[in-house]
Amino acid sequence: MGSRYMEGLDPSESYKVLDRNAPDAIRGYRTEPELRHLIGPGVSAASIWLMREKLDAAGYPKVRIVASSGFGPEKCRVMALADAPIDAIGTGSFLPENWMETYATADIIEYDGVRSVKVGREFLFPKD
């Protein structure tokens, strides 16, 4: 689970973003896991909605959003509840129970010739 909020987000701002875009998602009782997926740190419904707002405001309404990080059935259900504008989901390490020996994840480790990974993924760099 992520421990950081998208730039410009905290719980209060997350509620505001969802109130603008998916008010029914934050109405009524929500469990702690549901709230974490809606307004928590990491990849939340609020962060996805804020990204869509920023892309649209910058003139990029056709840019598609691919979300990943902890997406299993419960998180997918909550994203649907929030009508999160996701075009594709990367499930990473979640796979159905009968596929227990399969593990798949993907990380971008280089862009335009510059090596870059998130903290903790340095082991992905090839040994020189």
Secondary structure, 3 states (H helix, E strand, C coil): CCCCCCCCCCHHHHHHHHHHHCHHHHCCCCCHHHHHHHHCCCCCHHHHHHHHHHHHHCCCCCCCCEEECCCCHHHHHHHHHCCCCCCEEECCCCCCHHHCCCCCCCCCCEECCEECCCCCCHHHCCCC
